């Protein structure tokens, strides 16, 4: 299955009632490629149509020119993900050199079964943080566009913003890559001596597991994204104690994880501010 259901609290930001819902989330898993018995790369992917992925990946990497170049092709489920084993008889000694170059260039940096374990290595636990208020969420979302001059001009830039607990945007950085934008923000905060432990990050991107992990490593206990999360992003948030809000819009946001309340997630409390 490439889709899973997760419980969530739809937090009303423009009036109305909170609602407990079940949200369809795209499944994300590490998929390791082993070619001719050698670990070649690990990719994050949806665990479906992996035979097609293997053939297309081999052709895109110029390891094969057609499906006929590929001999045996097997897909197996392993702990934490999937492994794809394929043989390409025409490849000789150059395969080892290609693997060396991939590691040198940093295009993957992780290979084989050990790479799946490395992708899923434990994250440090975050110190508990108070839930965000509706007011803080609305304030930050309303002002995010002011911090996207390049994005407004091009329509092709992501933004990562550091916000105070009351929703004021303190610092923001833009980049064509969502990961780059967050890295720039973390670097700018470090250079300016700003701490991330008392506010939250607001990102214009899809909530992938990498962004969750970068947020945790920066010491920020709350992440808000304007687009949807993957299953692995939610799971990693749960493991580390990260508060996770996704699909944040002017009128609503989905609260997908509030530490300490996993068993009751989806049960909206009544009051001026949201909680579980």
N, C-alpha and C positions, 0 to 999 in steps of 0.2 A: 504493500500500500504506500502510495506517495502522498497521501493526505491523512491527517489525524485530527480528531476533535479535541479541543482544549476548553475547559471552563473559563469564563471570563466575566468581569463586571463591566458593563457598558456605562461609563460615567457621564451623566448629562452635564454639559457645560453651558447650555443655553436655555435652561429651564427644563421642566419635565422630571420624570422619575428615572432613577438608575434601574438597570435591568440586568438580571442574570441570564447569560446566553451561553451557547456552545459555539465556539468559533472554529471553522475549518482552517487548519494550518498546514502549510507545505512541509513535508518531511525532508530533512536534510541529513545526509550521512556521509562519512568519509568512504570513498571508493578507491581502493589501492589497485594499481595496474602492475602486473608482473609479466614481463615479456621474455620469452625464452629462458624462464627460470630466474631472471634478474629483476629485482625491485626497481621499477622505473619512476613512478610518480604516484601521488595521492591527490585526488580531486574531491571537492565537496559537491555532491550531486543529489538529485532525487533518485531514490532506489527503484527506478523503473526503466524499461527499455535499455538495459545495460549492455546487451549484445550490440545494439545499434550504436550506443555510446562508444564501445570498444573499437568498432570498425571505424567510425568517424574520427575518433581520437588518433588512431594509428595513421590514418590518411592525412589528417591535419598536421600531425607531427612529422610527416614525410617518412614514416617508417614503412608504409605500404602505399602502393599506388592504386590498389583495387581490393575488394573483398577476397578475390582469388589468391592474393598474396598471403592471406592469413590461413594458418592451418587449424590447429585445435583452439577452441574458444570455450572457456568454462567460467561460470559465475558462481561464487559460493558465498554464503552468509557466514561471517565470522563475528567474534565478539566486538561490538562497537560499530560494525559497518559491513561492507562487502569487499571481496577481492575478486578481481578479474584476471584470469590467467589466459594468455594467448601466446601462440607460437607463430613466429614469422621466419620461416626457413631461410629466406634470402638474406637475412641480416647476419653479418659475421662479427668480426672483432670491433666494427665501428659502433656497435650497440653500447659497449662499455664506455667508449669515448663520449657518446651522446649522454649517457647517464652522468658522467663526470662533469660535462658542460652544463647540464641542467642544475646540478648542485652548485657549481661555481657561479652561474648567473642568478641563482636564487629564484628561479621561476616556480619551483615547488618547495625545495628545502626539506621535504619529508618523503620517505619512500618506504613501500612495502608494509608488512604487518606492523613493524615497529612504528611506522608513521601514524597508523590509526591510533595506537596507544598514546603516541605523543600528542596527537590532536585532542584526545580526550583526557589529557593529564589533569589532575585535580587543580582547581583554582583556590586561591586563598579566600577564606571566609571574610566577608565584609562586616564592619560594625553596623549594628542596626540603625536605621534612619527613620525619621517620622514620615508618615504618608504625606504626599503632596496635597495641597488644597486645590479646590477648583479654581480659586482666584489666581493662584500661582501658575497653573497650567494655562489658563486663558490669557494671562498677561504675557507669558513667554511666547505663546503661539501667535498672538496678535502682533508682536514686535519682531518676529523672526525675519520677515521680509526686509526690514530696514537694515539687516546685517547681511544681505545677499546682493550687493551691487553687481557683482560679476554674474551671478545666477540670473538676476533680473535682465541683464543686458544680453545674455547668451541663451538662456533656457537650458543650459547644459552643465551646471555646476551644483555640487552638493555643498551644504553648509553644516558645520558642527559648532554648537554654541554651548558655553558654560553659563549656567544660570544660578542665581542666588536662590535660597529656599523660598523667597516670596515671588520669584518669577522674573526678576530683573536680569536681562542678558548682560553679563559682565565682559565677555570676550567671545569672538567668533572667528572662524577661519573657513575659507572656501577652497574647493579643489574639484577637478573633474571626477576624481575617485572618492567614493564615500569613506574608504579606509584612510586615504591620504588626508582628507579633511579632518578626521578625528585625530590622526597622528599629529597634524599641524597644531591643532588645538591643545593637545596634551603637551607638546613641546613648548608652545607659547606660554602656557600656564607655568611650566617648570622654569622657564627663563625669567618670568616676571615674579616668581615666588608666590604664585597663587595656589591655594589648596583646592582640591576637588571633593573633599570629604563632607562639606556642609551644604552642597547644593545639588544640582542635577545637570545632566547633559541632555541637550535637545538636538536631534539629528534629522536631517531632511531625507534620510535614506531608508531603504528596506532594512529591517532589523535582522541581520545575519548573526551567526554565532560569533564571528570574528569581532564584530562591534561590541557585543556583550563582553567578550573577554578583554578587549582593549579598555573598556570602561571599568571593569573590575580591577585590572592591573593599575589603572590610574588612581584607584582609591575612591572612585565615585560610586555611591550606593544606590543611585536612582538614574534610570535611563528612560528617556521619552523619544519615540520615533514617530514620524508622520506616516510611515508605511507599515506594511504587515511584517510579522516575525516568521521565522521558520521554527520547526519543532525543536531543533537543536539549540536555537537561541533561547527558547523558553526553558528547556531542560538545564542549560548552563546557568541561566539566571537563578533557577531554583537551587542548584548545587551551591552557588556562591553566596546566596542571600541578597541578590540584586533585585530591587524593585523595578518592575518592567511595565511600561505603558507603551502601547502601540496604536497605530491608526489614529493618532491624535489630530483632531480637526477642531474647527471653531466651535462646533456644537457637541462634540463627544470625544471620548478616548476610551480605549480598552485597557483595563487593568488586568494584566495576565499573571502577575506574581507580586504578592505582598508578603514578605518574609514573616513567618510565625503564624500565618493564617491559611496555609495550604489546604487544610482539611475543610475550610469554610469558604474557599474562594468561590465567588459567584453569589454569596449571600450579602445583599446590599444592606448596610445600616442606614437608618433614617436620621437625618440631621442636616446641618448647613454645610458640612464638609463630608467627603466620602471616606469610607473605610470598610474594612471587612470584619 
